[in-house]
Every structure is written in C-alpha cells, then in structure tokens.
Amino acid sequence: MTVSDYRPPMDPLSILYQDHELVIVDKPSGLLSVPGRGEHLADCLITRVQAVFPTALLVHRLDRDTSGVIVFALTPHAQKAMGRQFEARTTKKTYVARVWGEFAEKTGTVDLPMIVDWPNRPLQKVDFDQGRPAITDWRVVRSGHGESRVRLYPKTGRSHQLRVHMKEIGHPILGDPFYATGAARDFPRLMLHSETLQFAHPESGKGMRISAKAPF
C-alpha cells in the first residue's frame, strides 16, 4: 500500500454502546483498525477511539475495507475477558454481504481450511494440507439481477475468511479489491459489513447483542 492508496474516510466516530468497561463503534469502510507500517498509515480506528477514550485497548480487528461492529476494551480486565471469548469462539458474529451471482440453495456451509499466501501477502488461500480449519455458514436474504444479499456466520476467525470462502464457492464479495475480478470488483467499496456481535459482558456476564445497519 502506498501513500496515495490510503485515503481513510473522515466520518465522525459512531458509538454504538459504551460503559466503564467497553466501547463499541461502527467502523467505516476504508479505515484501518490499527496502525499500519509507516507514518502514512498511522490514522486508524483505535487512535481515533483513544482520542475520546484514552484507555481504549484492542480486542479484535476488522479488515480495512470491512465496515461495522467492533469492540474495544477500556480496562485490562475487559480486554482479557473479551479476548478469552474470541479465542474460545463463544462470541457470535453476523455479517451481511452483497456477492456476485445467484445461489441455487438458500443456506449452506463452507468448510475450507486456510493459510496465508506467503508470496502474495496479505492474501490468504485455501490449503488442504497445511491450512487451519475455517468454517462459514451462509444464508441468502435475497437474490436477483445477477447478485445476492447474504448473511454470513463465521464459526472460525481466520484472516479474510469470509472473502476467501465466498470466492471459492463462486460468489466473490462485490467490490473486493483482493479476491473479486472483472465486473464483480467494480464497486465503490467492499460490500461486507459486520452487522451483529453477541458476547457476554466482561464484568456482569450478561448477554449483549450489538448491531449496526449495513450502509449498502
């Protein structure tokens, strides 16, 4: 990525939820979750959050081009507790996406192991010999005009998992600069949004469900 490639949006911070342990925001597409290498990649979501909540700590990330729900911890305790939930896969994530083509079925599961494509980093690829398990459930919301709107339910948290899985079953996410080609790539943004996150509150243990409507 060069200096000219990164033009982060200047949307004001959209706070979905906050208390003394957590702050949850709606990340815009095109903004890094954490700083990249080099001063030109310093502007990112966590530094914008820390400008308002100085104690904010990273819990998880979203790809630069993915929008939607992302949680930050405000205390070390909350960071550890939330980190354990993500590692144990007790959190539940729902994404919404617009993808190329129309599905023959209404629901399905993609079970394809993944590994980093080392010569082409940060790209990822399917690898049945050395890849780590990667599973995504999908459900069609509607189809028509050569595309489909789907909800995606990742059961694992591999980098680029949803993007690779959709490409591998012949339905790349529209606007994906890495995995879509031709007309499927010719969209103003990656049509992938983190719609809902469900988890247990790190202090009370109460079940939480935070959502952000997809902007597409």
Secondary structure by P-SEA (a helix, b strand, c coil): cccccccccccccccccccccbbbbbccccccccccccccccccaaaaaaacccccccccccccccccbbbbbccaaaaaaaaaaaaaccbbbbbbbbbccccccccbbbbbbbbbccccccbbbbbcccccbbbbbbbbccccccbbbbbbbbcccccaaaaaaaaaaccccccccccccccccccccccccccbbbbcccccccbbbbbbcccc
